[in-house]
Each structure stands twice: as structure tokens, then as C-alpha cells.
Amino acid sequence: MKKNLIPTALVLLAPLIWSGQANAIKCTLSQDCVIAIDRAKSSINSNIDQMDSNIAREVDKARVDIINALGRQTSSLSGQTAQAVETQTRHAEEVVKANRKIDAIRNRSQTGCGSAASGQGPIGGGYKPGGSERDSANSSVPPRLKKAWDQSDPNAPILPPADTNVSRVDLGVGSCQGFAGDPNSMRGQLCRSVQGLQIKSNKYADADIRAETLFDGPQEKGAEELKLTVTSQPNTPERDARKAIVQQYSDPISPPGISASAASTSEGVAYIGALSSYNAIASLSSKPTRDWDLMTSASRSTLGALDVLVNDQTTSKFVTEHLKESFPNWSSEGISPVELMFLEVEKRVGNPDWFTYMAGADDVQKAAEVPYILAYQSRMLFQQLQETRRLNVLLGQLLMLQAKEVMLPELTDLARRANRLPARFDNEREPNSNQD
């Protein structure tokens, strides 16, 4: 019975224990009840202490876990931050290097040293010094020489004389009057032997028969020097001298001509066909000479490149001094493509200031020079290839001329003997015509 009362008593007394009034209760039960209550109290206090201990332990563990997690997160963030800073630093360094290269190239591009200045100029051909007129036009040479030039020029509105000696006489008289100024030369002596022929003095005496006039520029005897640029200004002694030698190498003696009335005959039309073929071959044979003249004549298209060269601190002194001696009129006329190419090469290997610049240049500045040098070399190789192609054309034409010289006469004779009929104007045969 007493054992059954103990749980009941614990249930009844539990609220009183938590309310703090347990000490005020006066137990009237048996001693066993008191002992049971003490034991229950002790057990409750023990459970509370154990619970407090467990809670404290879990809190401490949670706190440690949180601190460790925060530590790991902080370490990761620090690593990412450090990596990001390192990446940004490397990027900034690369940007600085790239900007240095850009600045170096930009600065050298404003100069002739770091850029291919000739890239801003002509590569040769396609322009005509002094305009597109005939050699005789805008020339101050004697009238008889102009007449001789026109007679042999397919583009001139004049028919060649039937007698080729007429052209020879005009050429002889005009040449004596224009270029036989040296009395000590053989031609000078001969020209002065012609009665009634007035000989004019010319500082470019014999320029029309000297190869130097073409390759080295018109020369005064006793003061010969290489000139890479010949003026393009018309009606000047220098331009006239160059025109004269170009005309000489283009065959100044015209082929025999026919009258206007003879052109309507069958033979006249056949002559026109043969003359057309002759003029085409003559034009091709003179093309290298004419190209040389164009490539060594002043052109305003080079002024942009010259402006780059003369405003560069590395090339200014070298280029200015060279142009002062070579072609003083460069600022208004420009220079020739050949001379611009010469400056493009010599502004480095022939320029002491360039060696000084390269001695103090860093790797970036030296590297900036390389692309322009290589690009200019590519241009030179292309021009060399073009010249080779032109040479191949000329060689082909030489072979054709040899074939005509050897085989054409035989073919012509065989055809004449086979047909027994001269060519007609309309290139047709009349019906029922007799073949002799």
C-alpha cells in the first residue's frame, strides 16, 4: 500500500517543489514518504544539472563549429582575394606593356625611322611627270627637233614623211641646234661645219646621246654626279634633256609614211596594218626606258612621305641634308619614287643618328622597328617580281621578232605565190576574178 502512495505523492508534490514552497510544507506522512521525496528532489536536481551540462557542451560545440566554419570561409575568401589581386596586377602589367608598345609604334609611326615612309608614296608607274602630253609638247627644244619627235610619235597628229631622210634631216638639224653645244665633241665639230646652222649653247651638251642622261640624270660635263630625281617641270633644260634621251631610245627616226590619198588603196590599208604592228612592238621596246624616266622623275605624291621623314628627330638631319644636295626643289615638286626608296633604306643603314637611337632603345622600341622593315622588304620583293615579269614579256617579244625575221619573209613569199592576188581594201575577192 505504501509503495503505491509514493508515485502519487510525487505527482502531488512536484508543482510545489518548482514553486520554491517545498520547504514550507510540513509532511505528515511516514518517514518513507520523506525519504522518497528527498530522493525525487535529488534526482530532479541531478537531471537539471545534467541537462545544463549537455546544453553547455552543445553550445560550446556549436560555437567551435561556427568559428571553424568562419575561419575556413575567411581563408577561402582571403585566397580568392589574393588571387584576384594577383590576376589584376598581372593584367595591369600587361596593359602597361601593351600601352608601351602602342606608344612606341605610334611615336615611330610619326617618323620615318619606325615606319616605312615610302608606304605613303608611289610605288612607281601610273603617273606622268609634267602631264600626259607628247615629248614635243611643253618643250623648249628647237622646232626642227620637235618636228622630228612628232614624226616618229604614233600619238602625234602628223603623218610621217614618205622619205625617211626628211626625218633624219629634221633630227640632225634639231639636235645640232639643241644639244651640240660642246665644240670639242665630234658632233659639235660636224654641226659647226653645216653652213647657216646656228648652234645654241646648252649646259647639258650632248645629253641627247649620253646614257648618263637616263641613268644618272642630265649632267653638266665636268660636274657629273648621280641624280636620283629629275625635275618634272616642263620647258626646263633638265626636263628637255631627259625627253631627248628617252626619244632617242624610242627610235626617233619614223618609218616611211604614205599620203592621205594613198591610204584608200589596198596597199595603203595593208601599210596601216603593218604600221600598227610596228608601233605596238616599238611601244613595248621603249617601255623600260619610259618607266625608268617615270621612276626617276619628281612626283608630288611623295610629299606626304617626305613630311614624315623631315619631321622625325632620328631622320630629319640626314634626310634634310641629303635633299639639300640631291634635289633642292623637293618641298614643291617632291622627289622620285627611286629616291624615296633610297631614303627608306639609307635612313637606317646610312644614317648615324639611327645607330645612336638603336643603341639607346629598349626591347620594345627595337621590336617596333621590325614590322616596318619587313613590310618594306615585302614591297621591294613585289617590285622585283614585277620587273621580272616585265622582262619576261620583253624576252617573249624578242623571240617573236626573231621568228618574224626568219620565218615571216618565207611565209609572205609563199602566200604571194599561192594567191597571185594583191590584197584589196575590203579584203574580199570579186566574183569570177582571174588569178594570174
RASULPE-V838024 format. One record per residue. N is the residue number from 1. SS is DSSP state (H for helix, E for strand, C for the rest). OMEGA is omega in radians with two decimals (NA if undefined). Layout:
# RASULPE-V838024
N SS OMEGA
N SS OMEGA
This chain:
# RASULPE-V838024
1 C -3.14
2 H 3.12
3 H 3.13
4 H -3.13
5 H -3.06
6 H 3.11
7 H 3.13
8 H -3.14
9 H 3.12
10 H 3.12
11 H -3.12
12 H -3.04
13 H -3.07
14 H 3.13
15 H -3.12
16 H 3.13
17 H -3.13
18 H 3.14
19 C 3.12
20 C -3.12
21 C -3.10
22 H -3.13
23 H -3.13
24 H -3.13
25 C 3.09
26 C -3.08
27 C 3.14
28 C -3.11
29 C -3.10
30 C 3.13
31 H 3.11
32 H 3.11
33 H -3.13
34 H 3.14
35 H 3.14
36 H 3.13
37 H 3.11
38 H 3.12
39 H 3.12
40 H 3.13
41 H 3.13
42 H -3.14
43 H 3.13
44 H 3.13
45 H 3.11
46 H 3.12
47 H 3.11
48 H 3.11
49 H 3.13
50 H 3.11
51 H 3.10
52 H 3.14
53 H 3.12
54 H 3.14
55 H 3.13
56 H -3.14
57 H 3.13
58 H 3.11
59 H 3.11
60 H 3.13
61 H 3.13
62 H 3.13
63 H 3.11
64 H 3.13
65 H -3.13
66 H 3.13
67 H 3.12
68 H 3.12
69 H 3.10
70 H 3.11
71 H 3.11
72 H 3.13
73 H 3.12
74 H 3.11
75 H 3.12
76 H 3.12
77 H 3.11
78 H 3.11
79 H 3.12
80 H 3.11
81 H 3.12
82 H 3.11
83 H 3.12
84 H 3.11
85 H 3.12
86 H 3.12
87 H 3.13
88 H 3.12
89 H 3.11
90 H 3.12
91 H 3.12
92 H 3.11
93 H 3.11
94 H 3.10
95 H 3.12
96 H 3.12
97 H 3.14
98 H 3.12
99 H 3.09
100 H 3.11
101 H 3.14
102 H 3.12
103 H 3.13
104 H 3.14
105 H 3.14
106 H 3.13
107 H 3.13
108 H 3.11
109 H 3.08
110 C -3.10
111 C 3.08
112 C -3.06
113 C -3.09
114 C 3.14
115 C 3.05
116 C -3.06
117 H -3.14
118 H 3.06
119 H 3.09
120 H -3.14
121 C -3.13
122 C 3.08
123 C 3.06
124 C 3.12
125 C 3.07
126 C 3.08
127 C -3.06
128 C 3.11
129 C 3.13
130 C 3.14
131 C -3.10
132 C -3.11
133 C 3.07
134 C 3.12
135 C -3.12
136 C -3.13
137 C -3.13
138 C 3.11
139 C 3.11
140 C 3.13
141 C -3.13
142 C -3.11
143 H -3.12
144 H 3.09
145 H 3.05
146 H 3.13
147 H 3.13
148 H 3.11
149 H -3.11
150 H -3.13
151 H -3.14
152 C -3.09
153 C 3.13
154 C -3.12
155 C -3.14
156 C -3.13
157 C -3.12
158 C 3.11
159 C 3.08
160 C -3.14
161 C 3.12
162 C 3.12
163 C -3.12
164 H 3.11
165 H 3.08
166 H 3.10
167 H -3.14
168 H 3.12
169 H 3.11
170 H 3.13
171 H -3.14
172 H 3.14
173 H -3.12
174 H 3.13
175 H 3.10
176 H -3.11
177 H -3.02
178 H -2.95
179 H -3.14
180 C -3.08
181 C -3.12
182 C -3.12
183 C -3.11
184 C 3.12
185 C -3.14
186 H -3.13
187 H 3.10
188 H 3.11
189 H -3.13
190 H -3.13
191 H 3.14
192 H 3.08
193 H 3.13
194 C -3.10
195 C 3.08
196 C -3.10
197 C -3.14
198 C -3.11
199 C 3.10
200 C 3.07
201 C -3.13
202 C -3.12
203 C 3.07
204 C -3.13
205 C 3.14
206 C 3.13
207 H -3.10
208 H 3.13
209 H -3.13
210 C 3.13
211 C 3.12
212 H 3.13
213 H 3.12
214 H -2.99
215 H -3.09
216 C -3.07
217 C 3.10
218 C -3.02
219 C 2.93
220 C -3.14
221 C -3.08
222 C 3.13
223 C -3.10
224 C 3.06
225 C -3.14
226 C 3.08
227 C -3.12
228 C 3.13
229 C 3.04
230 E -3.11
231 C 3.06
232 C -3.13
233 C -3.13
234 C 3.10
235 C 3.05
236 C -3.13
237 H -3.12
238 H 3.12
239 H 3.11
240 H 3.11
241 H 3.11
242 H 3.10
243 H -3.09
244 H -3.11
245 H 3.08
246 H 3.12
247 H 3.11
248 H -3.14
249 C 3.09
250 C 3.13
251 C -3.11
252 C 3.11
253 C -3.10
254 C 3.01
255 C 3.13
256 C -3.10
257 C 3.08
258 C 3.13
259 C 3.12
260 C 3.13
261 C -3.13
262 H -3.11
263 H -3.11
264 H 3.13
265 C 3.11
266 H 3.11
267 H 3.12
268 H 3.10
269 H 3.07
270 H 3.09
271 H 3.12
272 H 3.10
273 H 3.13
274 H 3.12
275 H 3.10
276 H 3.10
277 H 3.13
278 H -3.12
279 H 3.12
280 H 3.12
281 H 3.13
282 H 3.11
283 H 3.11
284 H -3.11
285 H -3.14
286 H -3.08
287 H 3.11
288 H 3.11
289 H 3.13
290 H 3.08
291 H 3.11
292 H 3.10
293 H -3.14
294 H -3.09
295 H -3.12
296 C 3.10
297 E -3.10
298 C 3.13
299 E 3.13
300 H 3.12
301 H 3.11
302 H -3.05
303 H 3.12
304 H 3.11
305 H 3.11
306 H 3.10
307 H 3.08
308 H -3.06
309 H -3.05
310 H 3.12
311 C 3.09
312 C -3.09
313 C -3.13
314 C -3.05
315 C -3.02
316 H -3.09
317 H -3.11
318 H -3.07
319 H -3.12
320 H 3.12
321 H 3.12
322 H -3.10
323 H 3.11
324 H 3.13
325 H -3.02
326 H -3.06
327 C -3.06
328 C -3.11
329 C -3.05
330 H -3.06
331 H 3.12
332 H -3.10
333 H -2.96
334 C 3.08
335 E -3.13
336 C 3.04
337 H 3.13
338 H -3.14
339 H 3.08
340 H 3.07
341 H 3.08
342 H 3.13
343 H 3.14
344 H 3.12
345 H -3.02
346 H 3.13
347 H 3.07
348 H -3.00
349 H 3.14
350 C -3.03
351 C 3.13
352 H -3.13
353 H 3.11
354 H 3.09
355 H 3.08
356 H 3.11
357 H -3.12
358 H 3.11
359 H 3.14
360 H -3.10
361 C 3.05
362 C -3.08
363 H -3.14
364 H 3.14
365 H 3.09
366 H 3.13
367 H -3.14
368 H 3.14
369 H -2.97
370 H -3.08
371 H -3.13
372 H 3.09
373 H 3.14
374 H 3.13
375 H 3.12
376 H 3.06
377 H 3.10
378 H 3.09
379 H -3.14
380 H 3.12
381 H 3.11
382 H 3.12
383 H 3.08
384 H 3.09
385 H 3.12
386 H 3.11
387 H 3.09
388 H 3.11
389 H 3.09
390 H 3.12
391 H 3.11
392 H 3.09
393 H 3.14
394 H 3.10
395 H 3.09
396 H 3.12
397 H 3.06
398 H 3.08
399 H 3.11
400 H 3.12
401 H 3.09
402 H 3.11
403 H 3.11
404 H -3.10
405 H -3.06
406 H -2.95
407 H -3.04
408 H 3.12
409 H 3.13
410 H 3.12
411 H 3.13
412 H 3.14
413 H 3.12
414 H 3.13
415 H 3.13
416 H -3.14
417 H 3.14
418 H -3.04
419 H -3.12
420 C -3.09
421 C 3.11
422 C 3.12
423 C 3.12
424 C 3.14
425 C -3.11
426 C 3.10
427 C 3.12
428 C 3.10
429 C 3.08
430 C 3.09
431 C 3.07
432 C 3.10
433 C 3.13
434 C 3.08
435 C -3.09
436 C NA
